[in-house]
Amino acid sequence: MATRLYLITNSKLTGKETKNDWERIVCKLSELPMDTTSYINAKYEIIKEYGSWSYEIELEREAQPFNVNFGGPFHIQPNLHSNIGIIYTIYKYRFLYEIYNFDLFESFRNDLYNIVKIIKGTEVIYLADDVCDKLSTYLECMAWENVPYEEIKQKMIQEFGQPVTDYSKLNFNKLNYKKITEFFLDDFSDLKLKDNIKTNL
């Protein structure tokens, strides 16, 4: 299995949301200039997917009442839980270490920032699944179990030290899935500054 890229963010459900809130989020997501995804079929043809944003309420177990999944044919899809936001992507974890050199770096971060802002988050931490040393534990045993974002963040700082916050500092040649020694946090400070400048013009 490939190690997939996930993110967690400091957004969460208050328990007071209504159908109108979910529909408002879908409306805002639909306004984003995001392209739909494509895939290569068995004939090696590029097939473009079509569709729009929607939401689904998924019942949780025990005392956790539900979570809300926002989905569509897009490369980034957010889920909201009562203590944390979890963002699913179509990418492999290695993408994090390669993205800075890709042409889509800027558009990926803009899409991510806009989605996080819509669900009322302010920062993200990148995680991985599929037995990626340590990171999959934080995802599968904590985030997926609705452990609060700040609690996960502090535990990661205790284990790894302060997070990497500059994409250009990530070295793909040093990435070892069996021995993860760092984690990455993006607080979108540069994009927030651009937003503030636009607001004040």
CORKA-V633533 format. One record per backbone hydrogen bond with DSSP energy under -1.0 kcal/mol. NH is the residue of the N-H (numbers start at 1). CO is the residue of the C=O. E is the energy in kcal/mol with one decimal. If there is no record, write none. Layout:
# CORKA-V633533
nh/co/e
NH/CO/E
NH/CO/E
This chain:
# CORKA-V633533
nh/co/e
5/91/-2.7
6/127/-2.5
7/87/-2.0
8/125/-2.3
9/85/-2.5
13/81/-2.4
22/18/-1.6
23/19/-2.5
24/20/-2.0
25/21/-2.0
26/22/-2.3
27/23/-2.2
28/24/-2.1
29/25/-2.7
30/26/-2.3
32/29/-1.3
34/32/-2.0
37/73/-2.3
39/47/-2.3
41/45/-2.3
44/41/-2.2
47/39/-3.8
49/37/-2.9
54/71/-2.0
56/69/-2.3
58/67/-3.1
60/65/-1.3
64/61/-1.7
67/58/-2.4
68/80/-2.4
69/56/-3.0
70/78/-2.6
71/54/-2.0
74/72/-2.3
77/88/-2.7
79/86/-2.7
80/68/-2.9
81/84/-2.4
85/9/-2.1
86/79/-2.5
87/7/-3.4
88/77/-3.1
90/75/-1.2
93/3/-2.8
95/92/-1.6
96/93/-1.6
97/94/-1.0
99/95/-2.4
101/98/-1.6
102/99/-2.1
105/102/-1.3
108/104/-2.8
109/105/-2.2
110/106/-2.3
111/107/-2.6
112/108/-2.6
113/109/-3.0
114/110/-2.6
115/111/-2.3
116/112/-2.6
117/113/-2.5
118/114/-2.0
119/115/-1.8
120/117/-1.4
121/116/-3.3
124/186/-2.1
125/8/-2.2
126/184/-2.0
127/6/-2.9
129/4/-1.2
133/177/-2.5
135/133/-2.7
136/132/-2.5
138/134/-1.8
139/135/-1.6
140/136/-3.3
141/137/-2.1
143/138/-2.6
144/139/-3.1
146/143/-2.0
147/142/-2.5
149/83/-1.4
152/148/-2.0
153/149/-2.8
154/150/-2.3
155/151/-2.0
156/152/-2.2
157/153/-2.1
158/154/-2.2
159/155/-1.6
160/156/-3.3
161/157/-2.0
164/183/-2.9
169/166/-1.9
170/167/-1.5
174/171/-1.6
175/172/-1.5
179/176/-2.0
185/164/-2.5
186/124/-2.3
192/188/-2.7
193/189/-1.9
194/190/-1.8
195/191/-2.1
196/192/-2.3
197/193/-2.3
198/194/-2.3
199/195/-2.4
200/196/-1.8
